[in-house]
Amino acid sequence: MTGDTITADSVARINGVALNAPEESLSPDELRQRACTELLRQAAQTAGLLDASDAPCADGVISEAASTSIEALLEQNLAVPDPSEEACRRHHGAHASTYRTGERVRARHILFAVTPGVDVAALRKRAEPVFLDVRCHDSRASDRFSDAAREWSNCPSGAAGGDLGWLSAEDCAPEFARELFGRIEVGVLPRLVHSRFGLHIVEVLERKPGVAQPFEAVRGAVELALRQQVFITALRQYLSLLAGAATVEGVELDAADTPLVR
């Protein structure tokens, strides 16, 4: 399966274990997340960290014992060394905007909400024409963004033309904040923004850049960011090894990103 939503009567499996019910409609990302989790759950059983009687779940929710055993499995198999002082300073210098404090953005959005059972591919097809319309429209002639938000947005802010007011990174879901903060773009962002809530068309109206922080003040955050980068790389490599030794049916696992390791 490459880029297609899993539809009715289509079941993906890892070593014969079903990842979804026949009637479920899942996006490729959702299916990859379940596949990666199931690979790790089975590896924990093989390593003797999880009882063989632990039952797989086709709804993507694993047991508490499985979750704990996967943490132990990763701790045993992934080497995540502490970053050097030099690497931390280099990272801070290259990403100074990331470590500003007090950055604020005034924005508005049009939300195409993801709800249980929604076909994400169909949702994107609905969002893209609206995105192109508001991005290409001359806002000096009329406020097409506000009109589109009132017509299409699934967020209560749609009634106010999509206005979200002034936001800080703490006000937003992390995946939404990554697209808004630490950047210089003003205007309609040149891509749909994905979040746990759905697909967003976002317009940045104003930015207040905040205050740059010296390295010593944010050393801990820099170290954490670098450790996370190493962890993600190691996890992807480990998942690739597990997938290579498994029988994988109905799901494509060689995508650059999966929700599990973002």
Backbone as CSV, one residue per row, in Angstrom:
resi,resn,N_x,N_y,N_z,CA_x,CA_y,CA_z,C_x,C_y,C_z
1,MET,0.850,-1.183,0.000,0.000,0.000,0.000,0.893,1.243,0.000
2,THR,0.785,2.072,-1.005,1.635,3.237,-1.083,0.770,4.470,-1.286
3,GLY,0.609,5.284,-0.224,-0.099,6.541,-0.326,-1.610,6.441,-0.362
4,ASP,-2.184,5.271,-0.235,-3.636,5.126,-0.304,-4.209,4.858,1.081
5,THR,-5.417,5.310,1.296,-6.125,5.005,2.537,-6.574,3.555,2.519
6,ILE,-6.441,2.884,3.683,-6.948,1.514,3.803,-8.467,1.584,3.860
7,THR,-9.133,0.859,2.994,-10.589,0.943,2.890,-11.227,-0.360,3.344
8,ALA,-12.548,-0.406,3.280,-13.303,-1.556,3.764,-12.807,-2.839,3.127
9,ASP,-12.795,-3.915,3.944,-12.411,-5.261,3.526,-10.920,-5.387,3.218
10,SER,-10.117,-4.397,3.611,-8.669,-4.469,3.412,-8.011,-4.514,4.785
11,VAL,-7.298,-5.600,5.071,-6.681,-5.788,6.387,-5.175,-5.901,6.213
12,ALA,-4.430,-5.089,6.944,-2.971,-5.161,6.947,-2.525,-6.027,8.114
13,ARG,-1.344,-6.662,7.988,-0.879,-7.589,9.027,0.629,-7.489,9.201
14,ILE,1.057,-7.753,10.432,2.459,-7.949,10.771,2.597,-9.355,11.323
15,ASN,3.359,-10.187,10.611,3.514,-11.593,11.011,2.159,-12.252,11.282
16,GLY,1.197,-11.932,10.431,-0.126,-12.538,10.535,-1.067,-11.860,11.499
17,VAL,-0.592,-10.891,12.277,-1.431,-10.182,13.245,-2.103,-9.000,12.561
18,ALA,-3.433,-8.957,12.603,-4.186,-7.894,11.947,-3.954,-6.554,12.634
19,LEU,-3.801,-5.520,11.821,-3.594,-4.168,12.331,-4.875,-3.343,12.340
20,ASN,-5.868,-3.798,11.614,-7.113,-3.041,11.512,-8.265,-3.995,11.261
21,ALA,-9.442,-3.530,11.588,-10.651,-4.301,11.289,-11.025,-4.087,9.823
22,PRO,-11.692,-5.051,9.203,-12.022,-4.922,7.775,-12.826,-3.670,7.440
23,GLU,-13.657,-3.213,8.386,-14.520,-2.079,8.081,-13.859,-0.729,8.352
24,GLU,-12.631,-0.722,8.906,-11.956,0.536,9.223,-11.391,1.204,7.981
25,SER,-11.404,2.536,7.995,-10.765,3.326,6.942,-9.636,4.122,7.581
26,LEU,-8.385,3.748,7.276,-7.220,4.363,7.906,-6.349,5.055,6.866
27,SER,-5.715,6.151,7.263,-4.734,6.804,6.405,-3.440,5.994,6.436
28,PRO,-2.556,6.165,5.444,-1.269,5.470,5.467,-0.465,5.743,6.733
29,ASP,-0.503,6.992,7.234,0.239,7.318,8.455,-0.298,6.552,9.659
30,GLU,-1.615,6.495,9.786,-2.218,5.770,10.906,-1.859,4.285,10.841
31,LEU,-1.877,3.735,9.641,-1.554,2.321,9.479,-0.086,2.052,9.788
32,ARG,0.794,2.945,9.352,2.226,2.776,9.660,2.469,2.848,11.167
33,GLN,1.758,3.735,11.839,1.928,3.840,13.288,1.547,2.524,13.967
34,ARG,0.431,1.959,13.563,0.016,0.675,14.144,1.030,-0.418,13.826
35,ALA,1.549,-0.411,12.593,2.511,-1.439,12.193,3.785,-1.341,13.024
36,CYS,4.283,-0.122,13.224,5.499,0.055,14.012,5.290,-0.376,15.460
37,THR,4.140,-0.022,16.020,3.837,-0.428,17.390,3.768,-1.946,17.501
38,GLU,3.150,-2.595,16.525,3.030,-4.051,16.568,4.386,-4.723,16.379
39,LEU,5.244,-4.176,15.547,6.607,-4.712,15.409,7.333,-4.682,16.751
40,LEU,7.193,-3.571,17.468,7.871,-3.436,18.758,7.237,-4.344,19.811
41,ARG,5.920,-4.478,19.786,5.242,-5.356,20.753,5.702,-6.796,20.573
42,GLN,5.779,-7.236,19.322,6.227,-8.603,19.064,7.702,-8.788,19.417
43,ALA,8.511,-7.755,19.172,9.934,-7.847,19.528,10.109,-7.951,21.043
44,ALA,9.262,-7.248,21.798,9.318,-7.330,23.261,8.958,-8.736,23.731
45,GLN,8.004,-9.372,23.069,7.665,-10.758,23.406,8.830,-11.693,23.096
46,THR,9.452,-11.512,21.946,10.588,-12.349,21.552,11.747,-12.204,22.534
47,ALA,11.930,-10.980,23.052,13.021,-10.718,23.992,12.690,-11.165,25.409
48,GLY,11.487,-11.693,25.634,11.097,-12.149,26.961,10.694,-11.033,27.897
49,LEU,10.454,-9.838,27.353,10.064,-8.701,28.174,8.550,-8.594,28.339
50,LEU,7.820,-9.316,27.496,6.361,-9.256,27.512,5.815,-10.673,27.416
51,ASP,4.865,-10.972,28.264,4.294,-12.314,28.278,3.697,-12.667,26.919
52,ALA,3.910,-13.909,26.500,3.416,-14.363,25.200,1.899,-14.316,25.115
53,SER,1.220,-14.264,26.248,-0.243,-14.235,26.243,-0.799,-12.834,25.991
54,ASP,0.082,-11.816,25.975,-0.391,-10.460,25.711,-1.051,-10.411,24.339
55,ALA,-2.287,-9.952,24.296,-3.068,-10.014,23.052,-2.881,-8.750,22.226
56,PRO,-2.685,-8.898,20.917,-2.626,-7.722,20.032,-4.002,-7.073,19.941
57,CYS,-4.013,-5.792,19.605,-5.271,-5.079,19.484,-5.388,-4.488,18.092
58,ALA,-6.455,-4.813,17.389,-6.645,-4.320,16.029,-7.075,-2.856,15.988
59,ASP,-7.360,-2.255,17.169,-7.751,-0.848,17.174,-6.574,0.077,17.438
60,GLY,-5.361,-0.496,17.508,-4.166,0.310,17.678,-3.818,0.639,19.112
61,VAL,-4.625,0.209,20.069,-4.370,0.484,21.484,-3.789,-0.761,22.135
62,ILE,-2.560,-0.666,22.632,-1.908,-1.815,23.248,-2.096,-1.776,24.755
63,SER,-1.793,-2.883,25.406,-1.950,-2.978,26.854,-0.889,-2.153,27.567
64,GLU,-1.154,-1.869,28.839,-0.172,-1.143,29.645,1.117,-1.946,29.773
65,ALA,0.990,-3.279,29.911,2.176,-4.136,30.009,2.995,-4.062,28.726
66,ALA,2.329,-4.028,27.583,3.038,-3.936,26.307,3.764,-2.605,26.194
67,SER,3.116,-1.534,26.601,3.743,-0.218,26.547,4.998,-0.164,27.408
68,THR,4.904,-0.721,28.633,6.057,-0.734,29.531,7.185,-1.589,28.964
69,SER,6.834,-2.725,28.390,7.862,-3.620,27.850,8.539,-3.017,26.626
70,ILE,7.807,-2.261,25.829,8.414,-1.602,24.663,9.421,-0.559,25.120
71,GLU,9.094,0.176,26.174,10.051,1.141,26.724,11.336,0.436,27.153
72,ALA,11.195,-0.707,27.816,12.362,-1.469,28.248,13.148,-1.995,27.049
73,LEU,12.442,-2.442,26.025,13.086,-2.938,24.807,13.927,-1.849,24.146
74,LEU,13.373,-0.669,24.031,14.092,0.424,23.389,15.292,0.858,24.225
75,GLU,15.135,0.839,25.534,16.250,1.198,26.408,17.410,0.221,26.233
76,GLN,17.088,-1.050,26.015,18.122,-2.071,25.828,18.801,-1.977,24.471
77,ASN,18.055,-1.572,23.454,18.550,-1.707,22.086,18.962,-0.411,21.403
78,LEU,18.583,0.722,21.956,18.930,1.992,21.328,19.988,2.712,22.155
79,ALA,21.090,3.030,21.520,22.158,3.770,22.183,21.960,5.258,21.907
80,VAL,21.740,6.032,22.964,21.525,7.472,22.813,22.529,8.199,23.712
81,PRO,23.737,8.473,23.192,24.766,9.125,24.018,24.434,10.589,24.264
82,ASP,24.998,11.139,25.339,24.831,12.568,25.605,25.591,13.370,24.559
83,PRO,25.006,14.442,24.046,25.697,15.252,23.036,26.868,16.009,23.647
84,SER,27.867,16.279,22.852,29.044,17.007,23.321,28.723,18.494,23.459
85,GLU,29.543,19.183,24.219,29.409,20.638,24.375,29.504,21.325,23.018
86,GLU,30.444,20.881,22.206,30.633,21.491,20.888,29.383,21.319,20.022
87,ALA,28.817,20.111,20.038,27.618,19.855,19.229,26.455,20.704,19.709
88,CYS,26.320,20.861,21.021,25.235,21.668,21.578,25.366,23.139,21.165
89,ARG,26.578,23.667,21.259,26.785,25.070,20.890,26.563,25.280,19.394
90,ARG,26.987,24.319,18.603,26.788,24.425,17.152,25.294,24.414,16.809
91,HIS,24.551,23.530,17.474,23.103,23.444,17.244,22.418,24.740,17.666
92,HIS,22.803,25.259,18.816,22.201,26.507,19.299,22.461,27.635,18.312
93,GLY,23.683,27.717,17.792,24.017,28.778,16.845,23.221,28.688,15.551
94,ALA,22.961,27.447,15.121,22.251,27.241,13.858,20.734,27.364,14.008
95,HIS,20.234,27.275,15.252,18.785,27.287,15.477,18.411,28.311,16.552
96,ALA,19.061,29.449,16.514,18.843,30.452,17.558,17.380,30.868,17.666
97,SER,16.680,30.933,16.528,15.277,31.377,16.568,14.395,30.400,17.336
98,THR,14.806,29.121,17.367,14.030,28.109,18.083,14.027,28.371,19.582
99,TYR,15.082,29.023,20.058,15.250,29.201,21.499,14.944,30.628,21.950
100,ARG,14.159,31.334,21.160,13.663,32.632,21.592,12.543,32.434,22.612
101,THR,12.376,33.358,23.494,11.254,33.321,24.427,10.347,34.513,24.146
102,GLY,9.069,34.303,24.369,8.117,35.383,24.181,7.680,35.586,22.745
103,GLU,8.061,34.665,21.832,7.622,34.809,20.448,6.102,34.637,20.380
104,ARG,5.467,35.521,19.606,4.011,35.457,19.457,3.633,35.641,17.993
105,VAL,2.541,35.019,17.629,2.067,35.075,16.254,0.568,35.371,16.270
106,ARG,0.140,36.316,15.454,-1.296,36.546,15.269,-1.714,35.819,14.003
107,ALA,-2.652,34.912,14.128,-2.969,34.030,13.004,-4.460,33.763,12.927
108,ARG,-4.854,33.233,11.780,-6.203,32.705,11.606,-6.100,31.423,10.779
109,HIS,-7.124,30.597,10.867,-7.038,29.314,10.170,-8.404,28.855,9.701
110,ILE,-8.368,27.890,8.789,-9.552,27.163,8.335,-9.275,25.699,8.627
111,LEU,-10.065,25.083,9.467,-9.831,23.709,9.898,-10.740,22.739,9.157
112,PHE,-10.119,21.730,8.569,-10.847,20.573,8.028,-10.595,19.440,9.021
113,ALA,-11.557,19.196,9.890,-11.332,18.342,11.056,-11.278,16.867,10.686
114,VAL,-10.367,16.157,11.364,-10.303,14.700,11.277,-11.170,14.130,12.392
115,THR,-12.151,13.350,12.010,-13.037,12.703,12.970,-12.949,11.194,12.773
116,PRO,-13.368,10.395,13.761,-13.260,8.935,13.628,-13.890,8.427,12.336
117,GLY,-13.119,7.611,11.607,-13.612,7.010,10.383,-13.511,7.882,9.152
118,VAL,-13.001,9.121,9.296,-12.918,10.009,8.141,-11.873,9.501,7.152
119,ASP,-12.129,9.675,5.878,-11.189,9.343,4.816,-10.266,10.549,4.646
120,VAL,-9.015,10.430,5.109,-8.089,11.564,5.111,-7.760,12.013,3.697
121,ALA,-7.650,11.070,2.771,-7.366,11.436,1.378,-8.506,12.272,0.809
122,ALA,-9.733,11.893,1.110,-10.885,12.668,0.646,-10.929,14.036,1.319
123,LEU,-10.538,14.090,2.597,-10.509,15.355,3.319,-9.500,16.307,2.677
124,ARG,-8.341,15.771,2.309,-7.322,16.595,1.650,-7.839,17.132,0.313
125,LYS,-8.548,16.292,-0.434,-9.089,16.727,-1.724,-10.093,17.859,-1.539
126,ARG,-10.791,17.870,-0.398,-11.724,18.944,-0.119,-11.002,20.217,0.310
127,ALA,-9.882,20.038,1.035,-9.150,21.192,1.569,-8.313,21.903,0.509
128,GLU,-7.731,21.145,-0.413,-6.773,21.733,-1.348,-7.363,22.817,-2.245
129,PRO,-8.576,22.645,-2.817,-9.124,23.740,-3.631,-9.356,25.023,-2.825
130,VAL,-9.783,24.870,-1.562,-9.983,26.043,-0.705,-8.637,26.705,-0.420
131,PHE,-7.627,25.882,-0.144,-6.275,26.391,0.098,-5.777,27.207,-1.092
132,LEU,-5.904,26.650,-2.284,-5.445,27.345,-3.481,-6.230,28.632,-3.699
133,ASP,-7.520,28.601,-3.419,-8.364,29.778,-3.597,-7.909,30.927,-2.705
134,VAL,-7.734,30.652,-1.394,-7.375,31.740,-0.477,-5.928,32.177,-0.665
135,ARG,-5.065,31.267,-1.096,-3.656,31.631,-1.272,-3.465,32.497,-2.514
136,CYS,-4.248,32.248,-3.533,-4.090,32.970,-4.789,-4.983,34.203,-4.886
137,HIS,-5.898,34.360,-3.932,-6.853,35.459,-3.991,-6.184,36.762,-3.575
138,ASP,-6.544,37.843,-4.226,-6.036,39.172,-3.873,-6.809,39.679,-2.659
139,SER,-6.158,39.606,-1.498,-6.851,39.977,-0.258,-7.168,41.463,-0.195
140,ARG,-6.525,42.262,-1.065,-6.823,43.692,-1.058,-8.189,43.968,-1.665
141,ALA,-8.636,43.054,-2.530,-9.936,43.249,-3.176,-11.085,42.864,-2.242
142,SER,-10.932,41.742,-1.536,-11.933,41.302,-0.559,-11.270,40.294,0.364
143,ASP,-11.862,40.097,1.529,-11.242,39.182,2.490,-11.742,37.765,2.243
144,ARG,-11.193,37.118,1.245,-11.627,35.767,0.884,-11.355,34.786,2.007
145,PHE,-10.274,34.991,2.755,-9.946,34.054,3.833,-11.082,34.000,4.856
146,SER,-11.557,35.144,5.284,-12.650,35.170,6.270,-13.899,34.494,5.725
147,ASP,-14.207,34.799,4.459,-15.387,34.191,3.851,-15.257,32.667,3.807
148,ALA,-14.064,32.184,3.425,-13.839,30.743,3.332,-13.891,30.089,4.705
149,ALA,-13.362,30.768,5.724,-13.398,30.218,7.081,-14.843,30.064,7.554
150,ARG,-15.661,31.046,7.282,-17.061,30.967,7.695,-17.790,29.839,6.958
151,GLU,-17.393,29.602,5.716,-18.060,28.583,4.917,-17.570,27.179,5.222
152,TRP,-16.252,27.019,5.453,-15.673,25.679,5.468,-15.130,25.221,6.822
153,SER,-14.722,26.132,7.680,-13.982,25.708,8.871,-14.841,24.923,9.852
154,ASN,-14.262,23.846,10.390,-14.913,23.052,11.429,-14.554,23.529,12.837
155,CYS,-13.846,24.654,12.924,-13.476,25.220,14.226,-14.458,26.334,14.578
156,PRO,-14.795,26.490,15.867,-15.683,27.597,16.261,-15.180,28.964,15.808
157,SER,-13.851,29.088,15.620,-13.296,30.356,15.168,-13.770,30.726,13.767
158,GLY,-14.326,29.759,13.034,-14.811,30.035,11.692,-15.838,31.152,11.676
159,ALA,-16.651,31.230,12.729,-17.674,32.276,12.812,-17.053,33.665,12.865
160,ALA,-15.795,33.740,13.311,-15.071,35.015,13.372,-14.049,35.105,12.244
161,GLY,-14.303,34.410,11.148,-13.388,34.454,10.013,-12.111,33.677,10.228
162,GLY,-12.132,32.755,11.190,-10.953,31.930,11.459,-9.963,32.550,12.411
163,ASP,-10.280,33.718,12.972,-9.326,34.455,13.807,-8.979,33.689,15.079
164,LEU,-7.685,33.476,15.319,-7.202,32.812,16.531,-6.563,33.798,17.499
165,GLY,-6.431,35.058,17.096,-5.805,36.059,17.952,-4.297,35.855,18.037
166,TRP,-3.719,36.416,19.099,-2.276,36.270,19.328,-2.008,34.949,20.045
167,LEU,-1.055,34.178,19.530,-0.724,32.862,20.065,0.738,32.806,20.479
168,SER,1.002,32.032,21.522,2.365,31.616,21.841,2.460,30.128,21.524
169,ALA,3.677,29.603,21.486,3.847,28.184,21.170,3.110,27.305,22.170
170,GLU,3.020,27.759,23.414,2.365,26.971,24.460,0.855,26.880,24.258
171,ASP,0.310,27.770,23.451,-1.132,27.758,23.199,-1.547,26.712,22.172
172,CYS,-0.556,26.108,21.488,-0.844,25.277,20.315,-0.396,23.839,20.534
173,ALA,-1.020,22.922,19.802,-0.497,21.558,19.734,0.920,21.619,19.167
174,PRO,1.840,20.776,19.654,3.249,20.870,19.217,3.425,20.829,17.710
175,GLU,2.675,19.958,17.031,2.850,19.840,15.580,2.351,21.093,14.860
176,PHE,1.379,21.789,15.448,0.885,23.051,14.889,1.902,24.161,15.166
177,ALA,2.432,24.179,16.379,3.410,25.204,16.759,4.657,25.128,15.897
178,ARG,5.089,23.918,15.524,6.301,23.777,14.700,6.169,24.494,13.364
179,GLU,4.947,24.586,12.859,4.742,25.226,11.559,4.625,26.744,11.666
180,LEU,4.303,27.249,12.872,4.072,28.683,13.023,5.255,29.446,13.591
181,PHE,6.000,28.806,14.515,6.991,29.555,15.272,8.415,29.266,14.797
182,GLY,9.314,30.226,15.070,10.703,30.087,14.631,10.860,30.299,13.143
183,ARG,9.918,31.008,12.532,9.928,31.260,11.089,9.752,32.749,10.836
184,ILE,9.830,33.131,9.562,9.674,34.539,9.210,8.478,34.785,8.295
185,GLU,7.785,33.719,7.883,6.702,33.853,6.921,5.547,34.669,7.489
186,VAL,5.016,35.549,6.671,3.775,36.259,6.962,2.882,36.087,5.741
187,GLY,1.590,35.856,5.977,0.669,35.565,4.894,0.179,34.137,5.006
188,VAL,-0.520,33.677,3.995,-1.018,32.301,3.987,0.173,31.365,3.818
189,LEU,0.337,30.419,4.756,1.462,29.496,4.673,1.356,28.668,3.393
190,PRO,2.500,28.335,2.785,2.490,27.715,1.456,2.215,26.218,1.468
191,ARG,1.555,25.725,2.494,1.268,24.297,2.601,0.138,24.111,3.612
192,LEU,-0.578,23.029,3.460,-1.546,22.651,4.487,-0.789,22.220,5.734
193,VAL,-1.258,22.629,6.886,-0.633,22.260,8.159,-1.398,21.077,8.749
194,HIS,-0.676,20.008,9.065,-1.281,18.813,9.658,-1.166,18.902,11.177
195,SER,-2.248,18.589,11.864,-2.202,18.457,13.318,-3.110,17.319,13.730
196,ARG,-3.132,17.022,15.015,-4.003,15.950,15.527,-5.482,16.285,15.310
197,PHE,-5.771,17.562,15.045,-7.158,17.970,14.863,-7.610,17.905,13.406
198,GLY,-6.660,17.854,12.482,-7.028,17.794,11.077,-6.049,18.546,10.200
199,LEU,-6.563,19.073,9.099,-5.779,19.846,8.142,-6.153,21.315,8.272
200,HIS,-5.140,22.176,8.341,-5.371,23.601,8.550,-4.827,24.408,7.378
201,ILE,-5.611,25.370,6.937,-5.087,26.449,6.099,-4.808,27.596,7.060
202,VAL,-3.566,28.068,7.102,-3.165,29.034,8.123,-2.654,30.315,7.469
203,GLU,-3.109,31.439,7.982,-2.556,32.732,7.571,-1.945,33.408,8.791
204,VAL,-0.676,33.761,8.679,0.004,34.535,9.712,-0.175,36.009,9.378
205,LEU,-0.784,36.745,10.286,-1.069,38.166,10.056,0.044,39.062,10.574
206,GLU,0.602,38.701,11.733,1.693,39.483,12.326,2.584,38.562,13.149
207,ARG,3.827,38.995,13.342,4.764,38.256,14.200,5.445,39.209,15.182
208,LYS,5.621,38.743,16.408,6.480,39.410,17.386,7.581,38.411,17.723
209,PRO,8.816,38.695,17.329,9.856,37.653,17.338,10.325,37.170,18.702
210,GLY,10.074,37.908,19.757,10.551,37.444,21.056,12.013,37.803,21.274
211,VAL,12.602,37.241,22.325,13.957,37.604,22.745,14.870,36.379,22.636
212,ALA,15.996,36.549,21.963,16.967,35.458,21.838,17.571,35.135,23.201
213,GLN,17.764,33.844,23.467,18.315,33.396,24.745,19.758,32.913,24.568
214,PRO,20.648,33.287,25.488,22.029,32.809,25.397,22.101,31.302,25.616
215,PHE,23.187,30.705,25.139,23.326,29.254,25.201,23.153,28.720,26.614
216,GLU,23.786,29.350,27.598,23.739,28.831,28.969,22.314,28.769,29.510
217,ALA,21.463,29.690,29.057,20.094,29.740,29.564,19.230,28.610,29.012
218,VAL,19.632,28.068,27.863,18.806,27.040,27.210,19.588,25.749,26.971
219,ARG,20.697,25.585,27.682,21.543,24.409,27.486,20.738,23.106,27.616
220,GLY,19.894,23.006,28.639,19.132,21.779,28.845,18.208,21.476,27.681
221,ALA,17.544,22.508,27.158,16.643,22.311,26.018,17.411,21.887,24.775
222,VAL,18.600,22.430,24.584,19.437,22.065,23.431,19.873,20.604,23.543
223,GLU,20.326,20.209,24.729,20.753,18.821,24.930,19.588,17.862,24.669
224,LEU,18.403,18.217,25.150,17.234,17.365,24.948,16.900,17.237,23.460
225,ALA,16.987,18.346,22.733,16.688,18.322,21.301,17.667,17.421,20.547
226,LEU,18.942,17.492,20.894,19.934,16.660,20.203,19.779,15.192,20.569
227,ARG,19.477,14.903,21.828,19.243,13.509,22.212,18.035,12.937,21.479
228,GLN,17.001,13.767,21.307,15.806,13.319,20.603,16.128,13.016,19.142
229,GLN,16.969,13.826,18.521,17.360,13.574,17.130,18.066,12.228,17.002
230,VAL,18.990,11.949,17.925,19.721,10.680,17.898,18.764,9.521,18.153
231,PHE,17.845,9.703,19.106,16.872,8.655,19.421,16.014,8.320,18.199
232,ILE,15.536,9.342,17.491,14.691,9.121,16.323,15.441,8.348,15.251
233,THR,16.687,8.737,15.003,17.490,8.028,14.002,17.690,6.570,14.395
234,ALA,18.023,6.339,15.657,18.245,4.974,16.128,16.955,4.153,16.065
235,LEU,15.829,4.774,16.408,14.547,4.071,16.379,14.171,3.683,14.955
236,ARG,14.375,4.583,14.009,14.068,4.261,12.617,14.908,3.077,12.136
237,GLN,16.194,3.082,12.499,17.073,1.985,12.083,16.621,0.665,12.703
238,TYR,16.225,0.721,13.972,15.781,-0.490,14.662,14.481,-1.018,14.060
239,LEU,13.547,-0.109,13.781,12.290,-0.519,13.153,12.534,-1.115,11.769
240,SER,13.503,-0.569,11.046,13.832,-1.103,9.725,14.347,-2.530,9.831
241,LEU,15.170,-2.796,10.844,15.672,-4.156,11.066,14.525,-5.110,11.409
242,LEU,13.628,-4.666,12.290,12.493,-5.511,12.672,11.599,-5.795,11.467
243,ALA,11.345,-4.769,10.653,10.491,-4.947,9.479,11.128,-5.893,8.473
244,GLY,12.460,-5.828,8.349,13.160,-6.695,7.399,13.067,-8.161,7.770
245,ALA,12.892,-8.426,9.054,12.805,-9.819,9.512,11.357,-10.281,9.679
246,ALA,10.394,-9.411,9.393,8.981,-9.735,9.604,8.267,-9.967,8.275
247,THR,7.112,-10.589,8.358,6.223,-10.704,7.208,5.226,-9.564,7.291
248,VAL,5.355,-8.619,6.365,4.567,-7.387,6.386,3.593,-7.419,5.214
249,GLU,2.298,-7.284,5.529,1.268,-7.334,4.492,0.384,-6.094,4.544
250,GLY,0.201,-5.449,3.403,-0.792,-4.390,3.281,-0.400,-3.047,3.854
251,VAL,0.872,-2.847,4.182,1.298,-1.551,4.709,2.707,-1.266,4.214
252,GLU,2.947,-0.017,3.814,4.255,0.410,3.322,5.024,1.037,4.469
253,LEU,6.181,0.470,4.815,6.939,0.939,5.973,8.197,1.712,5.616
254,ASP,8.461,1.944,4.338,9.706,2.616,3.995,9.539,4.113,3.794
255,ALA,8.434,4.684,4.306,8.256,6.135,4.233,9.285,6.817,5.122
256,ALA,9.630,8.064,4.778,10.669,8.790,5.516,10.270,9.018,6.965
257,ASP,8.977,9.254,7.199,8.496,9.528,8.555,7.333,8.628,8.886
258,THR,7.204,8.312,10.150,5.980,7.687,10.636,5.571,8.458,11.883
259,PRO,4.284,8.472,12.220,3.865,9.197,13.410,4.595,8.743,14.675
260,LEU,5.003,7.476,14.706,5.648,6.949,15.892,6.983,7.623,16.163
261,VAL,7.670,8.045,15.105,9.039,8.533,15.295,9.216,9.975,14.879
262,ARG,8.151,10.752,14.808,8.288,12.150,14.481,8.731,12.936,15.692
